[in-house]
């Protein structure tokens, strides 16, 4: 991301009911340009500049649920937008949603209940009564791919879309290190022990505000026993016979699984 230029074309990430408005007009990005959004601008409830992405000056905004959207646009669920817009627009799209959510959720001070004010030039709302500041929330979370020779542990939660399977994941609890959280979540959800924990990568995931910290680990001991409050199934699956995959191709879960598959395929070619 670079500094804004007055010569740059402008694109808007405009949300309605937590869905993003995309253009139906054939274009490179599908994100609506300012001219297409001109009729909606008087209805913006909130608006923030995001910066420059992919040579476009971008902003985010929200309209109310009763505002009529122009026929040239349609509202689409954010997860589907990630697929439509592709990886080049992932960071901007996730940031846009998180900024809108932050502004919506912190209109009033959580300590004294007074109205907060936006601090110009920053993603910060401040309570002038008790001087508390409120920033976009970021919640550290772990996700781990557990290897057992040529198999990985895959699980399915009841809230997953039909046919989707994922990896063990969960939020960091107060007082834990992220490594502690990995071991705890694995033990709680599938009742096994792991070893050789190693960092893979991270990804911001705006559902609702997770910083996903990805790991790989090896199976150590135990028999899978699932926590039925969290999962409806879990098991070991060979890399070339997986039961399904993550519902979103840009997720870090997908990257972890693809990395493991590529590793096993390379080993098989030698």
ABEGO torsion letter per residue (X at the ends): XBBBBAABBBBBBBBBGGBBBBBABBBAAGBBBAAAAAAAAAABABBBBAEBBGGBBBBBBBBBAABBBBAABBBBBAAAAAAAAEAAAAAAAAAAAAAAAAAAAAABBAAAGBBBBBBBGBBBBBBAAAGBBBBBBBBBBBBBBBBBEABBBBBBBAABBBGBBBBBBBBBBBGBBAAAAAAAAAAAAAGBBBBGBBBAEBBBBAOAABBBBBBBBBBABEBBBBBAAABABBBBBBAABBAEBBABAABAAAAAAAAAAAAAAAAAAX
